[in-house]
Amino acid sequence: QVQLVESGGGLVQAGGSLRLSCTASGRFFSSNMMGWYRQTPGKQRELVATITSGGATTYADSVKGRFATSRDNAKNTLYLQMDSLKLEDTAVYYCNALNSRTNAVLYRWGQGTQVTVSS
């Protein structure tokens, strides 16, 4: 069974940086497109970044130029470098594999990691 474990969240002041990690079990990681999502209470989960197996990336407009995702296939690990953090980046962040054609997520969600940006 695939397990996704996110880490690296915390409390940071606006303008600061955090680096999130997502470690995945199983052999699927290197062949799948991966995505970072975030969710705040009462809102739908939002896709903020994707990275293909080959390393091509896309970003939501709200984070473009501030966030950067990367992956280490040898370590089955996905990263999200978050710079110039804003109050509105406060959320629980999740990772998952997604279908490259439909964007449907492929696995059960992990517990996520809380990012809180303070003024």
TAKAUR-V57912 format. One record per residue. RES is the residue in one small letter. SS is DSSP state (~ for helix, > for strand, _ for the rest). PSI is psi as a letter, one per 30 degrees, with the letter a starting at -180 (999 if undefined). Layout:
BEGIN
((RES/SS/PSI) (RES/SS/PSI))
END
This chain:
BEGIN
((q/_/k) (v/_/k) (q/_/k) (l/>/k) (v/>/j) (e/>/k) (s/>/l) (g/_/f) (g/_/l) (g/>/a) (l/>/k) (v/>/k) (q/>/l) (a/_/k) (g/_/f) (g/_/a) (s/_/l) (l/>/l) (r/>/j) (l/>/l) (s/>/l) (c/>/j) (t/>/k) (a/>/k) (s/_/l) (g/_/l) (r/_/g) (f/_/f) (f/~/e) (s/~/f) (s/~/f) (n/_/k) (m/>/k) (m/>/l) (g/>/l) (w/>/k) (y/>/l) (r/>/l) (q/>/k) (t/_/l) (p/_/k) (g/_/g) (k/_/l) (q/_/l) (r/_/k) (e/>/k) (l/>/k) (v/>/f) (a/>/k) (t/>/l) (i/>/k) (t/_/l) (s/_/f) (g/_/f) (g/_/g) (a/_/k) (t/>/l) (t/>/l) (y/>/k) (a/_/k) (d/_/e) (s/_/f) (v/_/f) (k/_/k) (g/_/f) (r/_/e) (f/>/k) (a/>/k) (t/>/k) (s/>/l) (r/>/l) (d/>/j) (n/~/e) (a/~/f) (k/~/g) (n/_/h) (t/>/k) (l/>/k) (y/>/l) (l/>/j) (q/>/k) (m/>/j) (d/_/l) (s/_/h) (l/_/k) (k/_/l) (l/~/e) (e/~/f) (d/~/f) (t/_/k) (a/>/l) (v/>/k) (y/>/k) (y/>/l) (c/>/l) (n/>/l) (a/>/k) (l/>/l) (n/_/k) (s/_/f) (r/_/e) (t/_/f) (n/_/g) (a/_/k) (v/>/l) (l/_/f) (y/_/l) (r/_/k) (w/_/k) (g/_/a) (q/_/f) (g/_/l) (t/>/k) (q/>/k) (v/>/k) (t/>/k) (v/>/k) (s/>/l) (s/_/999))
END
